[in-house]
């Protein structure tokens, strides 16, 4: 399997996705890798048939070519199994994707490569398709500032932010509002940080004074 | 012997990744953490090198999985470290566009020497490009389309004197209100010294 970095090698989001753990079974005795299973920390080797949860970045690296890797058998995580598939088919908008996995689609794309039945790929595609309209409706509701209760995954959240911003801009343009030049967000954040730093320093010096 | 269990399981690695994100969001140099990652890379490389030599002697295939793991760990660490540095540069680029070509002291303090050099080079490139047009174009101005030539602004801090292009000198005192050409005060608004008043 080809290792892919999406959208690029330096992407922080992709680093987060590949940090997700995926259940595996050791196919043979793996010497000195016993520490990979935190529940049986006393054994030095990983025994054949032992179940471990391994980070995706490791599995992707081991799986270097098209042939199945000889060390581990990779299982599909529960959230991509048929029970959730059923729920998705019934009403995809009812699930809290963010709670299942913060990177539901991205992680699914990686998991799909290990799925021989082609179920996972189809499932994430269908889920995305049926949630799109719901997401579009959310974006049209420009007054809503709260977004925690929308049950979105990371990509959907990004789409939601772009979508609602565009809608707000259109609304403002239609209202012929004057354009307001604002302090750059960077400056505001920078200031807050500086203030927090100063307060922390003050607290330290105050406690020092009280001690002396 | 280097403790791999620490780096594999959540305790160390996950933690360091979350920290990386935090670091990128705030430009604060945490060279200590970076050094720890580099150290981990070095140790893993050395041990893999030893293991490879050992394999040449003994032809013992049972050390393969461990070599594979260390190799993956190494590449992962390299990626995390590079992503961290690269994203800092992106942030720095944003600083150039939002805050202008001079770095404030506390930002400068958080940067490493090569980063400051990079910033200066980037600044120079951008300036050269903008000057390559007749009369020069300031691309960092007018990020939003201007609606009027003059705007009303309120001063949020004592900034001292400001000389306009017309030659007029205004004193920017805290809480004073001025009516100024928008092109000349946009930069100051974005730096948080002036506030654009809309009725």
Interface residues (C-beta under 8 A of the other chain):
Chain A: X9 X10 X11 X12 X15 X16 X19 X29 X30 X31 X32 X33 X35 X36 X38 X41 X46 X55 X57 X58 X61 X62 X71 X178 X179 X180 X181 X182 X183 X184 X186 X187 X188 X190 X191 X193 X194
Chain B: X4 X5 X8 X9 X13 X14 X17 X20 X21 X24 X26 X62 X63 X65 X66 X68 X69 X71 X72 X73 X75 X76 X79 X80 X82 X83 X86 X87 X94 X95 X98 X99 X106 X107 X144 X145 X146 X147 X148 X151 X182 X186 X189 X190 X191 X192 X195 X196 X198
